[in-house]
Structures are given as structure tokens and as C-alpha cells.
Amino acid sequence: MVAAPGRSGPAGRWLVTPDRLSGIGHGPARALLAGLLVALVVAALLVPEATTPPEFLHDAIVATLRHGGDYYDAARDLLRTEPDARAARMLPSTLAVVAGAMPAWALTALVACGLTILLWLGGLRLGALLARSGGALLIVSLLAFGIVATAALWLAAPHAGAAALLSAIALVARHRARVATSIAVACAAALIDPAALLTLAVMGALALLDGDRREPLLWLAALILAGFALELHLHTLGATHAPTVALVPDGALARLVGAAFPDTPAMIGAPLLVLAMFGWGTLADPLGPRVLALLVASVALDGVLGIRSATLTIALVAPGLALAPAGLMTLVRGTIVRRRITVTRMTR
């Protein structure tokens, strides 16, 4: 990982390329800076503490499979007493079947391998965005923090953790020269957790906005394949009777903050999330709008059809903090009014 040489300008001294706010006028700069400060205060005061609900049903099904049971027979029986049945029935059999066929240590090694791949690919991809070696080291360190958060999510909710890990790999691996790899990884995520259908949809939509003709069709094909697999799973599972008392999950935004910044109070984690979103939003690289769009969509559509998607981007939330200084400096400089003094010489 080698940091690229810096360029002149307020953003160029931190980022390799100027941020999207470069050249902003005094009025818009003041308005955006004021809006950002308000958002930070509101987030700190209003976002509550929350954690991701554990997947008890998954552990019970895996234990049944390891003793020779059938996935769908076990799932139908357990769903009748599962308080979180609406969300649990949307999770396909993919991860449980793989976990049931492997010893626990082998599955742990597989997850560790995935986390290492994300650190390697993400380090190369994100480190190249920063112009200084110190900035590159900072963003890779924050990526490592995001990977630790993803590992913690895997321990509590394996489907959500796997979807977050594979979605992050798909985002950082996406390149016009190797888009097929990114699509395959995102499709695998959607086959494990339907929440990752959003990854396919967002990536395809932004590829379409980029004016590409072939790439959106590939994302659409993967989306149709994963959607068909989900429909086949639901058809095989059949109708299930939900328990009388349903589990009401915490808010999507609160769960995202809790997962992205584990063991951090919400009044600190929520403003950090706002700053990370600001950093990704001001990044001129194509990765910026993709991460931001998926982050917003995953929170906005969380709970639709019982699919929990809020934690899809947790691995890449913290690295956004390393991108925020360039945009903040641009806004601060934009608010400063430089008075021009005209000197006129008069000759007698």
C-alpha cells in the first residue's frame, strides 16, 4: 500500500483527488456546515442504544443438522415458538447447511479467511484514496476496526455478519476490469441473507447511472437469481404460524450505530456515523456514492418483508471517518470571506 502523491488545494493535501465540495461558494458552504453541525447534535441526542437481535433459531437448526436432522422439518417446528419468526423465516438454508456440514473450527477458519481478504483488498483500495502515508495508515486502521465490528456481529447474528462481510468485499473489489468477481460475491451474500439483495440492487442502479450498458444487466441477472432462490426457500418452508407475541426490534439506525461502533455509547457513535456518511458522500471516487447509497438504503428499507438490512455496511462505516477531514476543511475554507483590496496608483 503506497500513498499517492498529494495535489495542491485544501482537499488535495489529504485526498488523492479533490472532494466533491471543491469550489463551493460561501453561502452553500455555510449552509452545509451548519446542517452538518445540527445533524451531529440531533444524532447525539436522539439515537438510542441498541444491539442486533441474536439468531437463536440458526444455532438450534445447525445443532439439529449435525445430528442428522432435516433443515425444513426443524425450521417448521422451531418457528412456531420463535419470537422473531417473521425475520427468521426469511433466512434461507444456505448458511445453516454449510455450518451443519463443517466442524465449528472449520467454519471459524472460513470466516477468518473472509475477514483477512477484506482487510487486504480494502487496505489496497482505501489506502490509495489518501495522499499521505499517515492518512493511508489511518483509513486502514479504521477498516480493521470495522472488521472487528463485523466479526462481533457474526458471533451474535451469523447471517447478518456474513452479509455485511461479503457486501463489503463486493464493494471494495468492484472494478470495471473485474466486475464479475464483485457480482459473484454480492450474489453469494444474498443467497445467505436476503438483506444483501439491496447490495445487488444498489450496485446495479449506480452502474446504470454511470452509463454502462453491460454491467447493470449482470447485476440484474444476479438479483433475479438470488430473488428466485429466496422464493424457492419460502415455498419449500410453507406457511408457518407466528407466535402470539412478536419481538419488536430496535430502530434500524440505532442497530447500525450499535453494530458499527460496538461498546461505544450511542451519543458518541451516532455523531461518528454522521461524520462517516459525510466522508463517503464527499468522496469523488466511485466507491463513495456506492457505500453511501447502500448505507442509506439499508437503513431506510430495514424491516421490509421482515428482512433486516441495517447492518449491511458496518465494515465500511468507520473508514468514512478518515475521508471526512478533506470535506470539512473545504467547508471551513469556503465560509471564510476573503476581502479583495484594490490598489490604484495615481500619477500627477
Secondary structure, DSSP 8 states (H G I E B T S, - for coil): -------SSTTTTTBSS--TTTT--HHHHHHHHHHHHHHHHHHHHH---------HHHHHHHHHHHTT--HHHHHHHHHTT-TTHHHHTTS-SHHHHHHHHS-HHHHHHHHHHHHHHHHHHHHHHHHTTBSSHHHHHHHHHHHHHHHHHHHHHHHH-HHHHHHHHHHHHHHHH--GGGHHHHHHHHHHHHHH-GGGHHHHHHHHHHHHHTT-SSHHHHHHHHHHHHHHHHHHHHHHH------SS------HHHHHHHHHSTTS-HHHHHHHHHHHHHHHHH--STHHHHHHHHHHHHHHTTTGGG---TTTTHHHHGGGGGTHHHHHHHHHHHH-------------
